[in-house]
Amino acid sequence: YSNLAPGNYSFISEVSLDRRNWFGSDDSFFSFSISPPLWRRKWFIILVALSIVAAIYSYIKLRVRSLQRDKRLLEEEVQKRTDEILKQNKILADQKNEIEMQRDIAREQRNKIEAQNEEIQSSIYYARRIQSATLPPKKKLESILKEYFILYKPCEILSGDFYWIAKSNSYIFFAAGDGTGHGVPGSFMSMLGLSSLNDIIKSL
């Protein structure tokens, strides 16, 4: 009898000579048990189940530990990057403050220069009025000359060039002069020239 399931069995043998009448004896009775294979035993199944549970638990534990380690490393890297960004932001803020301070200084200097330039321009225009007052007026020119024209184009606001006219007795004197320099120095030279010519005429 092969492939018997695990369990308890009793084997009874009987004998028949004519196949009608069967005879047995107490010695012809045999009881036996078939144990289940190893993998079907309860303790083995429990052991395998516990092993599987322990393996799953160990895997989860290792996985959680690995994730925690990766999380810690990531947090350290993020903190490191954050510190670098904060450091760079501080440097940029310092540079911005320096640029703003330099801008304010440049703006202040520009305002000073503009104020000085405006003052200088006002002085120059005032000097031009003085210089224009020293040149012969239009009425004087018309009283001495009948027909005339004057081409007077200063290189700058003030000019070292000048024109002059005077009449003494029956003589008419006129001059077109060029003083040394341009601007304020040239205008001083032209005024000196006009003053000298007037003094010469008065001394005649």
C-alpha positions in Angstrom: 0.0 0.0 0.0 1.8 3.1 -1.2 1.0 6.8 -0.9 -1.0 6.4 2.3 -1.9 9.6 4.0 -0.4 10.3 7.4 -2.5 8.8 10.2 -3.1 5.6 12.3 -3.9 2.3 10.4 -4.7 -1.3 11.4 -3.8 -4.2 9.1 -5.8 -7.3 9.4 -5.0 -10.5 7.5 -7.5 -13.3 6.7 -7.0 -16.6 4.9 -9.5 -18.4 2.6 -9.0 -21.7 0.9 -12.2 -21.6 -1.2 -12.6 -17.9 -1.3 -15.8 -18.3 0.5 -14.9 -18.8 4.0 -12.3 -16.4 5.6 -10.4 -17.2 8.7 -8.3 -14.9 10.8 -6.4 -14.9 14.1 -5.4 -12.5 16.8 -1.8 -12.6 15.4 -3.0 -11.4 12.0 -3.8 -7.9 13.4 -1.2 -5.2 13.0 -1.5 -1.6 13.9 0.8 1.2 12.7 1.1 4.9 12.2 2.3 7.0 9.3 3.9 10.3 10.4 3.4 13.4 8.2 6.5 14.6 6.3 8.7 17.3 7.9 7.2 20.2 5.9 3.7 19.2 7.0 4.4 19.2 10.7 2.9 21.9 12.9 6.2 22.9 14.6 7.8 23.2 11.1 5.0 25.3 9.7 5.1 27.5 12.8 8.9 27.8 12.5 8.7 28.7 8.9 5.9 31.3 9.6 8.0 32.8 12.4 11.0 32.9 10.1 9.0 34.7 7.4 7.7 37.2 9.9 11.2 37.7 11.3 12.6 38.2 7.8 9.9 40.7 7.0 10.4 42.5 10.2 14.1 42.6 9.7 13.7 43.8 6.2 11.3 46.6 7.3 13.7 47.5 10.2 16.7 47.7 7.9 14.7 49.6 5.3 13.5 52.1 8.0 17.0 52.5 9.3 18.3 53.0 5.8 15.6 55.6 5.1 16.4 57.4 8.4 20.1 57.4 7.5 19.3 58.8 4.0 17.0 61.4 5.6 19.7 62.4 8.1 22.2 62.8 5.3 19.7 64.7 3.2 18.9 67.0 6.1 22.7 67.6 6.7 23.1 68.4 3.0 20.1 70.7 2.9 21.5 72.4 6.1 24.9 72.7 4.4 23.4 74.2 1.3 21.2 76.5 3.4 24.2 77.8 5.3 26.0 78.4 2.0 23.0 80.2 0.6 22.7 82.3 3.7 26.4 83.1 3.5 26.1 84.1 -0.1 23.0 86.2 0.7 25.0 88.0 3.4 27.8 88.6 1.0 25.4 89.9 -1.6 23.7 92.1 1.0 27.0 93.5 2.0 27.9 94.2 -1.6 24.5 95.8 -2.1 25.0 98.0 0.9 28.5 98.9 -0.4 27.0 99.7 -3.8 24.2 101.8 -2.3 26.8 103.7 -0.2 29.0 104.3 -3.2 25.9 105.4 -5.2 24.9 107.8 -2.4 28.5 109.2 -2.3 28.5 109.5 -6.1 25.0 111.2 -6.0 26.2 113.6 -3.4 29.4 114.4 -5.4 27.3 114.8 -8.5 25.0 117.2 -6.7 28.0 119.1 -5.4 29.5 119.2 -8.9 26.1 120.3 -10.3 25.8 123.1 -7.7 29.4 124.2 -8.3 28.8 124.0 -12.0 25.7 126.1 -11.7 27.5 128.6 -9.6 30.4 128.7 -12.1 28.0 129.1 -14.9 26.2 131.9 -13.1 29.5 133.6 -12.5 30.5 133.1 -16.2 27.2 134.6 -17.4 27.6 137.5 -15.1 31.1 138.0 -16.4 29.7 137.9 -20.0 27.3 140.7 -19.0 30.3 142.7 -17.7 32.3 141.9 -20.8 29.4 142.9 -23.1 29.1 146.2 -21.2 32.7 147.0 -22.0 32.3 146.5 -25.7 31.2 149.5 -27.8 27.4 149.9 -27.7 25.3 149.8 -30.9 24.4 153.5 -30.6 28.1 154.5 -30.5 28.8 152.4 -33.6 25.9 153.9 -35.5 27.0 157.4 -34.5 30.5 156.9 -35.8 30.0 154.6 -38.7 27.2 154.8 -41.2 27.4 151.4 -42.6 29.1 148.5 -40.7 28.7 144.9 -39.6 30.2 143.0 -36.8 31.0 139.3 -36.9 31.5 138.3 -33.2 31.2 134.6 -32.4 32.9 133.6 -29.1 34.3 130.1 -28.9 32.9 129.8 -25.4 30.5 131.9 -23.3 33.3 134.3 -22.7 35.8 135.3 -25.3 39.3 136.7 -25.6 38.3 138.4 -28.8 37.0 142.0 -28.8 36.3 144.9 -31.0 36.7 148.6 -30.2 36.0 151.9 -31.9 36.6 155.5 -30.9 36.6 159.0 -32.5 39.0 161.8 -31.7 38.9 165.1 -33.6 38.5 164.1 -37.2 40.0 160.6 -36.8 38.2 157.3 -36.4 40.0 154.5 -34.6 38.8 150.9 -34.6 40.4 147.7 -33.7 39.7 144.0 -33.6 41.7 142.3 -30.9 42.5 138.8 -29.8 43.4 138.3 -26.2 45.5 135.4 -25.0 43.3 132.4 -23.9 39.6 131.6 -23.9 36.9 131.8 -21.3 37.5 133.8 -18.1 41.3 134.4 -18.7 40.6 135.5 -22.3 37.8 137.8 -21.2 40.1 139.5 -18.6 42.7 140.0 -21.4 40.0 141.5 -23.7 38.8 143.9 -20.9 42.4 144.9 -20.3 42.9 145.6 -24.0 39.7 147.7 -24.2 40.7 149.7 -21.1 44.2 150.3 -22.5 42.8 151.5 -25.8 40.4 153.8 -24.1 43.2 155.3 -21.9 45.3 155.8 -25.0 42.5 157.7 -26.8 41.9 159.8 -23.7 45.6 160.8 -23.5 45.6 162.1 -27.1 
